Amino acid sequence: MLRNANDLVEPAGQLDDELVSRLRVAVVRTYRRLRQEDGPDTTPSQTSALASLLRHGPMTIGELAALERVRPPTMTRIVCGLEEAGLIERRPDERDRRARVVAASAAGAAFAAERRERRNAILAAGLVGLDAADVAALTRAIEILERVADDLPKPVGRS
């Protein structure tokens, strides 16, 4: 597994710059197109933090910052925006009643579900014309991309 950008070594003859560049551009274009449907309600950082809370459950701001790979002061600003929008709530930490955790609110869960359904519908519309061979290839590519995402090097200067 890659740990940082210094560990990035090209496998012998398997990858070329054009393939890597085309993959990056395709992923970014797809993400941007889906993001355009979100509207101005939340920032990408807020959307990601809310999704993490829904996926992993309540946690401290420090834990959320570590998970999202941002500094705690940055996460505090993200959480404040989500809280103002009513998408998260602060609660006592069940492990330590002196501490507080943040959790997705019912409104936050509904907001995320509606956004996810809208993005999925748009992506599905783009996949409708694929034949069985393309669907099989895409299924395999998704499995590979999930592994790649898990193994990407950490950003330099971040813990």
Buried (B, 14 or more C-beta within 10 A) or exposed (E): EEEEEEEEEEEEEEEEEEEEEEBEEEEEEEEEEBEEEBEEEBBEBBBBBBBBBBEEEBBBBEBBBBBBEBEBEBBBEBBEBBBEBEBBBEEEBEEEEEEEBBBBBEEBBEBBEEBEEBBEEBEEEEEEEEEEEEEEEEEEEEEEEEEEEEEEEEEEEEE
